[in-house]
């Protein structure tokens, strides 16, 4: 069964107690600067990699900012964590954010009262289908016919929310058995042959997420990319929260194109950004943006998928109807990248 709002809302803090994170939830300031604690997602995820890279950049190039990253259950879950006061800085995708604003999907039964302000984009996640040898799957039309066990990413992930919406819209979801294992466990399920097809993703056309790399390794050469039929492509293009990308699969140790002789496959892409609460000091948000912009080469040494940041790239994820954190607004104005149609929010700390 699909993950529901209640499952997403539970507090999952891997490697830290809830009480410990509450103490770090906001942006702690002292004479030496500011500390922000980011709600990432699971180990090996794009958010974790990007957050750790930002932490390294701040450590090496800032006297004002310290960044700490915690593991959580995903982008959708992070919005509940923010609402409950566990974190004031979160990684989140625009599709989950829009669902929370409109009280849709997971948020229809359990809406949130408080939402963060926008910061800047840190990744574009590009999802796609792979199947296992012996499954007999050649295209998304086969998935629509059904009868398979499929993995549409872990419940609570923003990538899962978008993928689930897409599969329901396309008619794939109800025709198949859904595997809801954690990303930490799904490589074992692949190794044991307990899944027929998976939605995997990479970042920015560069590298697969860490858990997807583990799936690749532990599949022992049994993965191959499948075709998207016209109906599936139309489903991607009809979704507001997804971008349609056609390109070669990337990041695999094995040749996933060889089985069906594919040159390119179809991806559905999702943008993620850092988002900040009003108790995060504007100077801290400004400094995070400065470090990413001035020192993305350092960030890339930690996370090879780091974007080549420009102020314009940072704003690609901005939603016009959601407030931008004042620290980010200051940074964008200083770099002539502010759009007067956007709305600047307010911070408690000045």
Phi, psi and omega in degrees: 000156180288153174293145180246178182301321182296319179296319181293328189282338180302150180274114177244112180235097183281127177080008178205149176276154178301318182298322181295323182283329178303321180294340182250006192299319182273202177253105182283131181239146173209191183296341182265358178128214188229148173239127173244138177250120186263133167280104177278221169225220186279166176303134179086359182278167177297323179296317178298315181297315180292321179294317178295325177294317177296321178299318178295316179300317179295320181297322185270338190229012179222133173268356187250337192234134170240135181242130176239138183239131179247152177276138176222187185271358177139175184296315178299314180297328181297328178294325174290321177300318178296314182299326181273002176081013180285327180222148173250348175234125184225156165268138184203152176256157184293330181291315176297319181299314179296321178297321178293318179298321185264002181053053179243171177053229181304330187273359178292317181271330180229080180290163176252150181267323185244135178232154183280180172258158184284148174243256180214156182290139175238348179197157167236115184266129188245106185266149183200167182263139163228152178237166180260141175308138180093348180286331183081005183278129178243334182207172177294340175297323177295319178297325179291328175293327169089184180095012182249166169259120184237152179245106182263031180083162187291137174304141181100339177283143173297325176296327176291316181302312181295318180296318179297317178301316181296315183290325176293317180298323185275346180092012180273324192302306187285349184267359185226162172277133184259122174272124184248026182291160176293158176297333177293331186261340187293329175302324177293322178296322177294315180300326181272358178073030183264012180216145183261325181212150182224146166267115178246168179210155174235177183243125167057030178069018188245309190207145175291153172301154185305316181292330177289324174299321179294321175300315180302312182294313187279353175284348177057045175078016186262004181269148171209148180282149178243163181279152170257125178282173185301322182296319181293319177298318178297324178295318177299312185291341180274352184268128180295328186272005184233147171249140180268124180233133173247123179195173176291146171300148182221157173090359183270145172285328181262163179273094184281354179272342191292321186305313181250003178066038183274138174272317180223159174228170182261132179246149166248123191253149183223131181266139177241147179220160171278135181232147191228144176274171182292341179273002172274123186297137179305325180297325180292317180293316177303314183293322176299316178294319180298315180299314180297319182287311185283335190228038181294340175295320177294317178300322183291335175295331177272316182233104183299344181270005181304134176297152170275091192293133162230162176304326180291318177298319181300330185268359184298337181264358185293129175265126189296338184264007181242137182296146175260135180301139184301329177295322177287322178300318178297316179299315182293321177297319181297333181253020176055038181239011180275139177252125183294349175282346177279161181245127177275131178275187180238145177250151178287326183259130179236000000 
